[in-house]
Amino acid sequence: MPTYEYACTACGHEFEVVQSFSDEAISICPQCQGEVRKVYNNVGVVFKGSGFYKTDSRASAPTATPSNPPQSATKPIVD
């Protein structure tokens, strides 16, 4: 079950509650009986299994290296 974070608009009390998706959102502060709001944060993502890392990719093609490097456009003039 997910954990939700709430903050009271009256006294500033912050608390977390483990609730089911089908449960009603909490609307009353347990300390001062004031109105609360749900606090939304960034969600942490965990990648599990193979395929998420560079080392998990299939064998890469060999890097192409020219066997004959290009010659200079200007050759020295020999007398």
N, C-alpha and C positions, 0 to 999 in steps of 0.2 A: 504494500500500500504506500502511496506517496506521502511525503511530509510537506506540509504547507506552512508558510511563515506568515504571521499576522502582526500588525502594529496598531496600537490604540491611537486614535486621533485626539483623545482627551489628555491622557497621562503619558503617552509615549512608550508604554510597556510593549516590548516585543516578545513574541513567543511562537513556538512551533507546535503543530498538531499533526499527528498521523491520522489521515482520513481516507476513506474509500472514495472513488470517483463519484459514487452515487450519493454520498453524504452531503447534507446542506452545509454551505459555508458558514463559518462562525461570524456572528454579528455583534456580540457583546463581550467586552473586556472582562476577564476573570478577576481583575484587581479592583477596577473602579466602576464597572458596569457601563462604561462609555462605549461609543461606537468604534469598531475596528475596521481595518481595511486589509486586504490580502496584499502581501509584498511579493513582487515578481523579480526573480533573479535570473542570471544566465544559467543555462543548463550545461553541466559537464557531460562530455561525450567520451565514451570509452570504446575503442575499437578492439574487438577480440577476434581471434582467428587469423587465418592466413590471407594474404592479398592486400594488406594495408601498408606494407613497408616496401621500400625500394629493393631490399634484399629478397622479398618474396616474389618478385616478378619473374616471368619466365626468362630463360637464357637470352641475353641480349645479343644482337648481331655483332660480329667483330667490327671494330672500328676501322674504317677505310683509311689507309695511309698510302699516299702516292708512291709507286715504286721508282718513278723517275721524276724528281722535282722539276718544276718548270725552269727552263733556261732563261737567263736574262735576255731582254729584248735587244740590248746592245752588246755586241761582242767586241772584244778588243781587236783593233786593227794591227796586224802583224806586217812589218815591212820586210 
